[in-house]
């Protein structure tokens, strides 16, 4: 319940990397479904998400 409240207050989300149909990457919250709009759009640096092996 606390995690859902944090999502609603836009304090903390549980981000997960998703793929668009054209192969671009973006982040979406697993709990509330919100897309992360803090990036500049396009292909971001998701190396922290995919790891050193490239996913």
N, CA, C and O atoms as a CHARMM CRD file, in Angstrom:
* protein
*
  220
    1    1 UNK  N      0.82000  -1.18600   0.00000 PROA 1      0.00000
    2    1 UNK  CA     0.00000   0.00000   0.00000 PROA 1      0.00000
    3    1 UNK  C      0.87700   1.26900   0.00000 PROA 1      0.00000
    4    1 UNK  O      0.55700   2.24800  -0.67500 PROA 1      0.00000
    5    2 UNK  N      1.96100   1.24300   0.74700 PROA 2      0.00000
    6    2 UNK  CA     2.86300   2.39100   0.78800 PROA 2      0.00000
    7    2 UNK  C      3.49500   2.62300  -0.57900 PROA 2      0.00000
    8    2 UNK  O      3.64200   3.76900  -1.00400 PROA 2      0.00000
    9    3 UNK  N      3.87100   1.54800  -1.27400 PROA 3      0.00000
   10    3 UNK  CA     4.48200   1.68700  -2.59800 PROA 3      0.00000
   11    3 UNK  C      3.50100   2.30400  -3.58900 PROA 3      0.00000
   12    3 UNK  O      3.89000   3.13600  -4.40900 PROA 3      0.00000
   13    4 UNK  N      2.23400   1.90400  -3.52000 PROA 4      0.00000
   14    4 UNK  CA     1.22500   2.47500  -4.41800 PROA 4      0.00000
   15    4 UNK  C      1.02500   3.95600  -4.12100 PROA 4      0.00000
   16    4 UNK  O      0.83200   4.75300  -5.03800 PROA 4      0.00000
   17    5 UNK  N      1.07100   4.32600  -2.84700 PROA 5      0.00000
   18    5 UNK  CA     0.93700   5.72900  -2.47600 PROA 5      0.00000
   19    5 UNK  C      2.11900   6.54300  -2.99000 PROA 5      0.00000
   20    5 UNK  O      1.95100   7.67400  -3.44600 PROA 5      0.00000
   21    6 UNK  N      3.30800   5.96700  -2.91600 PROA 6      0.00000
   22    6 UNK  CA     4.48900   6.66600  -3.40000 PROA 6      0.00000
   23    6 UNK  C      4.38900   6.91800  -4.90100 PROA 6      0.00000
   24    6 UNK  O      4.81700   7.97100  -5.37500 PROA 6      0.00000
   25    7 UNK  N      3.83300   5.97300  -5.65900 PROA 7      0.00000
   26    7 UNK  CA     3.60800   6.16300  -7.09200 PROA 7      0.00000
   27    7 UNK  C      2.60500   7.29300  -7.31900 PROA 7      0.00000
   28    7 UNK  O      2.82100   8.15900  -8.16700 PROA 7      0.00000
   29    8 UNK  N      1.51900   7.28200  -6.56700 PROA 8      0.00000
   30    8 UNK  CA     0.49200   8.30400  -6.75900 PROA 8      0.00000
   31    8 UNK  C      1.01000   9.69300  -6.44000 PROA 8      0.00000
   32    8 UNK  O      0.61200  10.66900  -7.07500 PROA 8      0.00000
   33    9 UNK  N      1.89200   9.78600  -5.45900 PROA 9      0.00000
   34    9 UNK  CA     2.47100  11.08000  -5.09900 PROA 9      0.00000
   35    9 UNK  C      3.66300  11.43400  -5.98300 PROA 9      0.00000
   36    9 UNK  O      4.26300  12.49600  -5.82100 PROA 9      0.00000
   37   10 UNK  N      4.00200  10.56000  -6.90300 PROA 10     0.00000
   38   10 UNK  CA     5.11200  10.74000  -7.83800 PROA 10     0.00000
   39   10 UNK  C      6.45200  10.90500  -7.10100 PROA 10     0.00000
   40   10 UNK  O      7.31600  11.68100  -7.50900 PROA 10     0.00000
   41   11 UNK  N      6.59400  10.15400  -6.01200 PROA 11     0.00000
   42   11 UNK  CA     7.82000  10.19100  -5.21900 PROA 11     0.00000
   43   11 UNK  C      8.78500   9.09800  -5.66100 PROA 11     0.00000
   44   11 UNK  O      9.98400   9.33600  -5.80300 PROA 11     0.00000
   45   12 UNK  N      8.25700   7.91200  -5.87300 PROA 12     0.00000
   46   12 UNK  CA     9.11500   6.79900  -6.25700 PROA 12     0.00000
   47   12 UNK  C      8.33600   5.80800  -7.11800 PROA 12     0.00000
   48   12 UNK  O      7.21700   5.40900  -6.79300 PROA 12     0.00000
   49   13 UNK  N      8.96300   5.43000  -8.21600 PROA 13     0.00000
   50   13 UNK  CA     8.38300   4.43800  -9.12100 PROA 13     0.00000
   51   13 UNK  C      9.34700   3.25800  -9.22500 PROA 13     0.00000
   52   13 UNK  O     10.52000   3.36500  -8.86900 PROA 13     0.00000
   53   14 UNK  N      8.84200   2.15300  -9.71100 PROA 14     0.00000
   54   14 UNK  CA     9.66900   0.96600  -9.94300 PROA 14     0.00000
   55   14 UNK  C      9.86900   0.84100 -11.45300 PROA 14     0.00000
   56   14 UNK  O      9.10100   0.16600 -12.13800 PROA 14     0.00000
   57   15 UNK  N     10.92500   1.51100 -11.96800 PROA 15     0.00000
   58   15 UNK  CA    11.14900   1.60900 -13.40300 PROA 15     0.00000
   59   15 UNK  C     11.64100   0.29500 -14.00100 PROA 15     0.00000
   60   15 UNK  O     12.42300  -0.43200 -13.38900 PROA 15     0.00000
   61   16 UNK  N     11.16700   0.01100 -15.20200 PROA 16     0.00000
   62   16 UNK  CA    11.51900  -1.17600 -15.96500 PROA 16     0.00000
   63   16 UNK  C     11.69400  -0.74400 -17.41900 PROA 16     0.00000
   64   16 UNK  O     10.90000   0.04900 -17.92400 PROA 16     0.00000
   65   17 UNK  N     12.71400  -1.24900 -18.09200 PROA 17     0.00000
   66   17 UNK  CA    12.96900  -0.87700 -19.48400 PROA 17     0.00000
   67   17 UNK  C     12.01600  -1.63900 -20.40300 PROA 17     0.00000
   68   17 UNK  O     11.85500  -2.85400 -20.29200 PROA 17     0.00000
   69   18 UNK  N     11.39700  -0.89900 -21.30300 PROA 18     0.00000
   70   18 UNK  CA    10.47300  -1.45900 -22.30000 PROA 18     0.00000
   71   18 UNK  C     10.98700  -1.09900 -23.69100 PROA 18     0.00000
   72   18 UNK  O     11.83400  -0.21800 -23.83900 PROA 18     0.00000
   73   19 UNK  N     10.47600  -1.78000 -24.70000 PROA 19     0.00000
   74   19 UNK  CA    10.85600  -1.53700 -26.09400 PROA 19     0.00000
   75   19 UNK  C      9.63300  -1.08000 -26.88000 PROA 19     0.00000
   76   19 UNK  O      8.53200  -1.59700 -26.69300 PROA 19     0.00000
   77   20 UNK  N      9.83900  -0.10600 -27.76000 PROA 20     0.00000
   78   20 UNK  CA     8.77000   0.29700 -28.67000 PROA 20     0.00000
   79   20 UNK  C      8.80100  -0.59400 -29.90600 PROA 20     0.00000
   80   20 UNK  O      9.70300  -1.41600 -30.06800 PROA 20     0.00000
   81   21 UNK  N      7.81400  -0.42400 -30.76900 PROA 21     0.00000
   82   21 UNK  CA     7.75400  -1.23400 -31.98800 PROA 21     0.00000
   83   21 UNK  C      8.93900  -0.97900 -32.90900 PROA 21     0.00000
   84   21 UNK  O      9.35400  -1.86800 -33.65200 PROA 21     0.00000
   85   22 UNK  N      9.48700   0.24100 -32.86200 PROA 22     0.00000
   86   22 UNK  CA    10.62800   0.55100 -33.73600 PROA 22     0.00000
   87   22 UNK  C     11.97200   0.24400 -33.08100 PROA 22     0.00000
   88   22 UNK  O     13.01600   0.53800 -33.66300 PROA 22     0.00000
   89   23 UNK  N     11.96700  -0.34100 -31.88100 PROA 23     0.00000
   90   23 UNK  CA    13.20200  -0.76100 -31.22700 PROA 23     0.00000
   91   23 UNK  C     13.77800   0.22100 -30.23700 PROA 23     0.00000
   92   23 UNK  O     14.79500  -0.07600 -29.61000 PROA 23     0.00000
   93   24 UNK  N     13.16400   1.38800 -30.07000 PROA 24     0.00000
   94   24 UNK  CA    13.64200   2.35900 -29.08700 PROA 24     0.00000
   95   24 UNK  C     13.35300   1.85500 -27.67300 PROA 24     0.00000
   96   24 UNK  O     12.48200   1.01100 -27.46400 PROA 24     0.00000
   97   25 UNK  N     14.09400   2.38300 -26.72400 PROA 25     0.00000
   98   25 UNK  CA    13.92200   1.99900 -25.33500 PROA 25     0.00000
   99   25 UNK  C     13.29800   3.13800 -24.53500 PROA 25     0.00000
  100   25 UNK  O     13.53800   4.31300 -24.81500 PROA 25     0.00000
  101   26 UNK  N     12.50600   2.77900 -23.55200 PROA 26     0.00000
  102   26 UNK  CA    11.95700   3.75400 -22.62000 PROA 26     0.00000
  103   26 UNK  C     11.71100   3.05000 -21.29600 PROA 26     0.00000
  104   26 UNK  O     11.74100   1.82200 -21.22000 PROA 26     0.00000
  105   27 UNK  N     11.46300   3.84100 -20.24300 PROA 27     0.00000
  106   27 UNK  CA    11.22500   3.27000 -18.92500 PROA 27     0.00000
  107   27 UNK  C      9.76000   3.44000 -18.55000 PROA 27     0.00000
  108   27 UNK  O      9.16800   4.49200 -18.78800 PROA 27     0.00000
  109   28 UNK  N      9.17300   2.38700 -17.95600 PROA 28     0.00000
  110   28 UNK  CA     7.78500   2.39900 -17.50300 PROA 28     0.00000
  111   28 UNK  C      7.72600   1.81900 -16.09200 PROA 28     0.00000
  112   28 UNK  O      8.41900   0.84700 -15.78800 PROA 28     0.00000
  113   29 UNK  N      6.91300   2.40400 -15.24400 PROA 29     0.00000
  114   29 UNK  CA     6.75500   1.91200 -13.87400 PROA 29     0.00000
  115   29 UNK  C      5.95300   0.61100 -13.89000 PROA 29     0.00000
  116   29 UNK  O      4.90400   0.52000 -14.52800 PROA 29     0.00000
  117   30 UNK  N      6.46200  -0.38400 -13.18300 PROA 30     0.00000
  118   30 UNK  CA     5.78100  -1.67800 -13.13300 PROA 30     0.00000
  119   30 UNK  C      4.49900  -1.62200 -12.29700 PROA 30     0.00000
  120   30 UNK  O      3.58200  -2.41200 -12.51900 PROA 30     0.00000
  121   31 UNK  N      4.43400  -0.70000 -11.34600 PROA 31     0.00000
  122   31 UNK  CA     3.26800  -0.62300 -10.46800 PROA 31     0.00000
  123   31 UNK  C      2.12500   0.19100 -11.06300 PROA 31     0.00000
  124   31 UNK  O      0.97900  -0.25900 -11.06100 PROA 31     0.00000
  125   32 UNK  N      2.42500   1.38700 -11.57400 PROA 32     0.00000
  126   32 UNK  CA     1.34400   2.26700 -12.01500 PROA 32     0.00000
  127   32 UNK  C      1.25600   2.43700 -13.52400 PROA 32     0.00000
  128   32 UNK  O      0.24700   2.93500 -14.02400 PROA 32     0.00000
  129   33 UNK  N      2.29900   2.03000 -14.27400 PROA 33     0.00000
  130   33 UNK  CA     2.26600   2.11000 -15.72800 PROA 33     0.00000
  131   33 UNK  C      2.69600   3.44300 -16.30800 PROA 33     0.00000
  132   33 UNK  O      2.61700   3.63900 -17.52000 PROA 33     0.00000
  133   34 UNK  N      3.15600   4.37700 -15.45700 PROA 34     0.00000
  134   34 UNK  CA     3.58800   5.68500 -15.94700 PROA 34     0.00000
  135   34 UNK  C      4.88700   5.55100 -16.72200 PROA 34     0.00000
  136   34 UNK  O      5.78100   4.80000 -16.33300 PROA 34     0.00000
  137   35 UNK  N      4.98300   6.29900 -17.84100 PROA 35     0.00000
  138   35 UNK  CA     6.22500   6.35500 -18.61100 PROA 35     0.00000
  139   35 UNK  C      7.13300   7.40200 -18.00100 PROA 35     0.00000
  140   35 UNK  O      6.66100   8.43500 -17.52600 PROA 35     0.00000
  141   36 UNK  N      8.43200   7.14800 -18.00900 PROA 36     0.00000
  142   36 UNK  CA     9.41400   8.09900 -17.47700 PROA 36     0.00000
  143   36 UNK  C      9.63900   9.19000 -18.50400 PROA 36     0.00000
  144   36 UNK  O     10.09800   8.92200 -19.61400 PROA 36     0.00000
  145   37 UNK  N      9.31800  10.41500 -18.13900 PROA 37     0.00000
  146   37 UNK  CA     9.49300  11.52800 -19.05600 PROA 37     0.00000
  147   37 UNK  C     10.69000  12.39000 -18.68900 PROA 37     0.00000
  148   37 UNK  O     10.82900  13.49800 -19.20700 PROA 37     0.00000
  149   38 UNK  N     11.55800  11.90400 -17.80400 PROA 38     0.00000
  150   38 UNK  CA    12.72300  12.69400 -17.40900 PROA 38     0.00000
  151   38 UNK  C     13.83600  12.63300 -18.44700 PROA 38     0.00000
  152   38 UNK  O     14.74800  13.46000 -18.42500 PROA 38     0.00000
  153   39 UNK  N     13.77300  11.66800 -19.35300 PROA 39     0.00000
  154   39 UNK  CA    14.78800  11.56000 -20.39400 PROA 39     0.00000
  155   39 UNK  C     14.55100  12.57100 -21.48900 PROA 39     0.00000
  156   39 UNK  O     13.50900  13.22500 -21.53300 PROA 39     0.00000
  157   40 UNK  N     15.51000  12.69400 -22.36200 PROA 40     0.00000
  158   40 UNK  CA    15.39200  13.64300 -23.45100 PROA 40     0.00000
  159   40 UNK  C     14.71200  13.06600 -24.67300 PROA 40     0.00000
  160   40 UNK  O     14.64300  13.73100 -25.70700 PROA 40     0.00000
  161   41 UNK  N     14.21300  11.86300 -24.58400 PROA 41     0.00000
  162   41 UNK  CA    13.60200  11.21200 -25.73500 PROA 41     0.00000
  163   41 UNK  C     14.66100  10.50600 -26.56100 PROA 41     0.00000
  164   41 UNK  O     15.85000  10.59700 -26.25200 PROA 41     0.00000
  165   42 UNK  N     14.25500   9.81700 -27.58600 PROA 42     0.00000
  166   42 UNK  CA    15.21500   9.10400 -28.43100 PROA 42     0.00000
  167   42 UNK  C     15.85000   7.94700 -27.68600 PROA 42     0.00000
  168   42 UNK  O     15.27600   7.41500 -26.73600 PROA 42     0.00000
  169   43 UNK  N     17.02500   7.56600 -28.11800 PROA 43     0.00000
  170   43 UNK  CA    17.72000   6.45000 -27.48700 PROA 43     0.00000
  171   43 UNK  C     18.59700   6.97500 -26.37100 PROA 43     0.00000
  172   43 UNK  O     19.57500   7.68300 -26.61300 PROA 43     0.00000
  173   44 UNK  N     18.23800   6.62200 -25.14100 PROA 44     0.00000
  174   44 UNK  CA    18.99800   7.06300 -23.97900 PROA 44     0.00000
  175   44 UNK  C     20.10400   6.08400 -23.64100 PROA 44     0.00000
  176   44 UNK  O     20.25900   5.05500 -24.29800 PROA 44     0.00000
  177   45 UNK  N     20.86600   6.40700 -22.62000 PROA 45     0.00000
  178   45 UNK  CA    21.92400   5.52400 -22.15300 PROA 45     0.00000
  179   45 UNK  C     21.34400   4.60500 -21.09100 PROA 45     0.00000
  180   45 UNK  O     21.21500   4.99100 -19.92900 PROA 45     0.00000
  181   46 UNK  N     20.99900   3.40500 -21.48700 PROA 46     0.00000
  182   46 UNK  CA    20.41600   2.43600 -20.56400 PROA 46     0.00000
  183   46 UNK  C     21.43400   1.37500 -20.16700 PROA 46     0.00000
  184   46 UNK  O     21.05400   0.25900 -19.81300 PROA 46     0.00000
  185   47 UNK  N     22.73300   1.70800 -20.22100 PROA 47     0.00000
  186   47 UNK  CA    23.75700   0.73300 -19.90600 PROA 47     0.00000
  187   47 UNK  C     23.64300   0.23400 -18.46600 PROA 47     0.00000
  188   47 UNK  O     24.00000  -0.90800 -18.17900 PROA 47     0.00000
  189   48 UNK  N     23.15500   1.07300 -17.56600 PROA 48     0.00000
  190   48 UNK  CA    22.95800   0.64300 -16.18000 PROA 48     0.00000
  191   48 UNK  C     21.82600  -0.37000 -16.08900 PROA 48     0.00000
  192   48 UNK  O     21.81000  -1.20200 -15.18200 PROA 48     0.00000
  193   49 UNK  N     20.88400  -0.31000 -17.01600 PROA 49     0.00000
  194   49 UNK  CA    19.74600  -1.21300 -16.99800 PROA 49     0.00000
  195   49 UNK  C     20.07600  -2.55400 -17.65500 PROA 49     0.00000
  196   49 UNK  O     19.65600  -3.59800 -17.15500 PROA 49     0.00000
  197   50 UNK  N     20.80200  -2.54600 -18.73900 PROA 50     0.00000
  198   50 UNK  CA    21.03600  -3.78200 -19.47300 PROA 50     0.00000
  199   50 UNK  C     22.30400  -4.49400 -19.05800 PROA 50     0.00000
  200   50 UNK  O     22.45800  -5.68300 -19.34100 PROA 50     0.00000
  201   51 UNK  N     23.19900  -3.81700 -18.40700 PROA 51     0.00000
  202   51 UNK  CA    24.41700  -4.46700 -17.90100 PROA 51     0.00000
  203   51 UNK  C     25.52400  -4.52600 -18.92400 PROA 51     0.00000
  204   51 UNK  O     25.35000  -4.07200 -20.05500 PROA 51     0.00000
  205   52 UNK  N     26.67300  -5.08400 -18.54100 PROA 52     0.00000
  206   52 UNK  CA    27.84400  -5.07700 -19.39800 PROA 52     0.00000
  207   52 UNK  C     27.75000  -6.03900 -20.57900 PROA 52     0.00000
  208   52 UNK  O     28.51300  -5.89700 -21.53500 PROA 52     0.00000
  209   53 UNK  N     26.84000  -7.01400 -20.54600 PROA 53     0.00000
  210   53 UNK  CA    26.74300  -7.98300 -21.62400 PROA 53     0.00000
  211   53 UNK  C     25.88700  -7.49800 -22.77300 PROA 53     0.00000
  212   53 UNK  O     25.84700  -8.12700 -23.83100 PROA 53     0.00000
  213   54 UNK  N     25.19200  -6.37000 -22.57300 PROA 54     0.00000
  214   54 UNK  CA    24.34400  -5.84700 -23.64100 PROA 54     0.00000
  215   54 UNK  C     22.93700  -6.37300 -23.61500 PROA 54     0.00000
  216   54 UNK  O     22.18700  -6.15700 -24.56700 PROA 54     0.00000
  217   55 UNK  N     22.54300  -7.06700 -22.54300 PROA 55     0.00000
  218   55 UNK  CA    21.14600  -7.44100 -22.37700 PROA 55     0.00000
  219   55 UNK  C     20.87500  -8.82800 -22.78500 PROA 55     0.00000
  220   55 UNK  O     19.73500  -9.28400 -22.70000 PROA 55     0.00000
